[in-house]
């Protein structure tokens, strides 16, 4: 697999880890500040995921995947 595609694949794996962390952090948080933190982590992960999936789709369409 090309390095650029491997990086997209790794990004998507990191996104899944971030989402899992946000879920775990939300369940175990003790104050509002942590809730805000994990909300930002979750929101950022979804934004990154959307861009990475778009890039993956583009690479597939262009025959570069």
Backbone as CSV, one residue per row, in Angstrom:
resi,resn,N_x,N_y,N_z,CA_x,CA_y,CA_z,C_x,C_y,C_z
1,UNK,0.843,-1.176,0.000,0.000,0.000,0.000,0.894,1.246,0.000
2,UNK,0.490,2.242,-0.779,1.244,3.489,-0.846,1.269,4.177,0.513
3,UNK,2.324,4.927,0.747,2.473,5.631,2.026,1.311,6.591,2.274
4,UNK,0.863,7.290,1.235,-0.238,8.241,1.416,-1.519,7.523,1.839
5,UNK,-1.765,6.361,1.284,-2.951,5.585,1.658,-2.800,4.996,3.059
6,UNK,-1.599,4.580,3.379,-1.332,4.043,4.714,-1.580,5.121,5.769
7,UNK,-1.209,6.351,5.449,-1.444,7.459,6.378,-2.934,7.729,6.581
8,UNK,-3.709,7.626,5.528,-5.161,7.794,5.653,-5.735,6.663,6.503
9,UNK,-5.282,5.451,6.248,-5.737,4.295,7.030,-5.398,4.475,8.510
10,UNK,-4.200,4.930,8.805,-3.788,5.172,10.190,-4.616,6.289,10.815
11,UNK,-4.906,7.313,10.044,-5.753,8.412,10.536,-7.118,7.886,10.948
12,UNK,-7.698,7.017,10.144,-9.017,6.462,10.474,-8.943,5.586,11.724
13,UNK,-7.842,4.884,11.914,-7.665,4.092,13.135,-7.555,5.002,14.354
14,UNK,-6.824,6.100,14.210,-6.697,7.065,15.302,-8.044,7.690,15.652
15,UNK,-8.842,7.969,14.628,-10.178,8.523,14.851,-11.003,7.563,15.703
16,UNK,-10.946,6.283,15.384,-11.689,5.298,16.174,-11.209,5.276,17.622
17,UNK,-9.906,5.421,17.819,-9.365,5.477,19.183,-9.833,6.738,19.909
18,UNK,-9.854,7.855,19.204,-10.331,9.107,19.804,-11.798,9.012,20.203
19,UNK,-12.612,8.406,19.340,-14.031,8.254,19.656,-14.232,7.337,20.854
20,UNK,-13.462,6.276,20.929,-13.554,5.370,22.077,-13.122,6.088,23.356
21,UNK,-12.065,6.885,23.266,-11.602,7.650,24.418,-12.664,8.649,24.871
22,UNK,-13.305,9.320,23.923,-14.354,10.281,24.275,-15.511,9.593,24.990
23,UNK,-15.896,8.434,24.510,-16.983,7.682,25.160,-16.579,7.264,26.567
24,UNK,-15.372,6.716,26.701,-14.880,6.267,28.009,-14.737,7.450,28.958
25,UNK,-14.158,8.529,28.458,-13.964,9.713,29.279,-15.278,10.295,29.763
26,UNK,-16.274,10.308,28.892,-17.596,10.812,29.276,-18.220,9.972,30.385
27,UNK,-18.068,8.670,30.287,-18.623,7.775,31.310,-17.926,7.920,32.660
28,UNK,-16.651,8.236,32.639,-15.858,8.259,33.861,-15.568,9.671,34.388
29,UNK,-16.073,10.685,33.723,-15.740,12.056,34.124,-16.343,12.412,35.474
30,UNK,-15.695,13.365,36.120,-16.121,13.780,37.445,-16.570,15.231,37.496
31,UNK,-16.405,15.957,36.387,-16.824,17.363,36.399,-17.184,17.831,34.997
32,UNK,-17.733,19.024,34.927,-18.202,19.595,33.661,-17.042,19.861,32.699
33,UNK,-15.909,20.271,33.231,-14.755,20.564,32.378,-14.325,19.361,31.554
34,UNK,-14.360,18.200,32.182,-14.009,16.980,31.440,-15.058,16.682,30.377
35,UNK,-16.307,16.976,30.674,-17.365,16.787,29.689,-17.126,17.639,28.454
36,UNK,-16.695,18.866,28.682,-16.370,19.764,27.567,-15.191,19.212,26.779
37,UNK,-14.170,18.768,27.498,-12.983,18.196,26.850,-13.355,17.036,25.943
38,UNK,-14.114,16.091,26.465,-14.440,14.903,25.656,-15.423,15.226,24.539
39,UNK,-16.224,16.265,24.725,-17.079,16.727,23.633,-16.247,17.280,22.490
40,UNK,-15.203,18.024,22.831,-14.304,18.573,21.808,-13.533,17.450,21.114
41,UNK,-13.080,16.470,21.890,-12.374,15.321,21.303,-13.290,14.607,20.307
42,UNK,-14.541,14.367,20.712,-15.496,13.665,19.845,-15.771,14.480,18.575
43,UNK,-16.036,15.764,18.751,-16.341,16.628,17.616,-15.163,16.674,16.637
44,UNK,-13.972,16.820,17.169,-12.777,16.862,16.312,-12.573,15.545,15.577
45,UNK,-12.800,14.445,16.271,-12.646,13.132,15.643,-13.605,12.969,14.468
46,UNK,-14.845,13.404,14.636,-15.804,13.289,13.536,-15.408,14.173,12.352
47,UNK,-14.874,15.348,12.632,-14.423,16.224,11.543,-13.258,15.598,10.782
48,UNK,-12.302,15.062,11.525,-11.147,14.400,10.898,-11.606,13.186,10.099
49,UNK,-12.532,12.419,10.675,-13.041,11.221,10.003,-13.691,11.569,8.664
50,UNK,-14.476,12.621,8.646,-15.155,13.024,7.408,-14.144,13.360,6.310
51,UNK,-13.107,14.104,6.669,-12.092,14.486,5.686,-11.293,13.262,5.229
52,UNK,-10.901,12.412,6.168,-10.117,11.221,5.814,-10.912,10.280,4.917
53,UNK,-12.197,10.098,5.218,-13.023,9.228,4.374,-13.207,9.823,2.984
54,UNK,-13.308,11.141,2.896,-13.410,11.794,1.582,-12.137,11.575,0.776
55,UNK,-10.988,11.693,1.431,-9.717,11.460,0.751,-9.590,10.011,0.301
56,UNK,-10.008,9.087,1.139,-9.959,7.674,0.778,-10.840,7.412,-0.441
57,UNK,-12.038,7.960,-0.428,-12.958,7.795,-1.558,-12.361,8.370,-2.833
58,UNK,-11.738,9.546,-2.731,-11.110,10.170,-3.894,-9.976,9.300,-4.425
59,UNK,-9.155,8.785,-3.529,-8.050,7.920,-3.952,-8.578,6.672,-4.661
60,UNK,-9.664,6.117,-4.150,-10.260,4.934,-4.772,-10.770,5.278,-6.172
61,UNK,-11.479,6.417,-6.286,-12.018,6.832,-7.597,-10.912,7.074,-8.605
62,UNK,-9.782,7.599,-8.141,-8.668,7.887,-9.044,-7.777,6.670,-9.306
63,UNK,-8.120,5.535,-8.689,-7.348,4.323,-8.890,-6.004,4.335,-8.166
64,UNK,-5.911,5.162,-7.131,-4.650,5.277,-6.389,-4.671,4.470,-5.082
65,UNK,-5.753,3.807,-4.766,-5.854,3.086,-3.481,-5.365,1.670,-3.635
